[in-house]
Amino acid sequence: MLGAASLALVFLGWRVFCGWRQPVSRTLWVVERGGGVQGHWVYASGEVGHTQELRCDYLGPRLLRLNVGGERLWLWPDSAPCDAQRQLRRLLLYIPQR
């Protein structure tokens, strides 16, 4: 009986660990307000996060870094179609850079 209880405890611990490490699925929505650019997260559950300041800290030829409320996001937009890359870069040129 002790073996089954130990096995159940190990399994439960593993499930908690896997759930803890699970990345949060979310989408960043970007809006222009008051002459600036802001963003908010929309989570897979449908919950909408609060609006945060959005900055473009780095805009290179193949790599860019956004700062959303203090959280840094690195993006490699080179896998997007050329037209989408141009539109993204035009938008990011108007976001205040650090």
Steps between C-alpha positions, in 0.01 A plus 500: 500500500788736576634451147172609338479807725858594419436456129186714523693772685777499238241519220320790670829683552590450134162638384541808724854553367387469137209736558729751670739499203221530243542823300212744508330534163424864425473751218624859510250758375650836405300825499584867446376726780580855596783535250671186630485129440369265767436130514308248704512122522205283405535156659380169357225496765357823349615716790630842397794646692540865593642750251876551518755726337659350187847599384729375227843469666682356198410494131761317297496347152403150620422539869294736714429542869177635647453612858144444623455637850856406593490153339745458211393310191745401226346444157644353182254619235702358208264203465206731424414599141697800369194728496418416863862571598484844338172583676642391836816707459301809396286466813805451723672809363230710669533331838734693732839331523717487807 
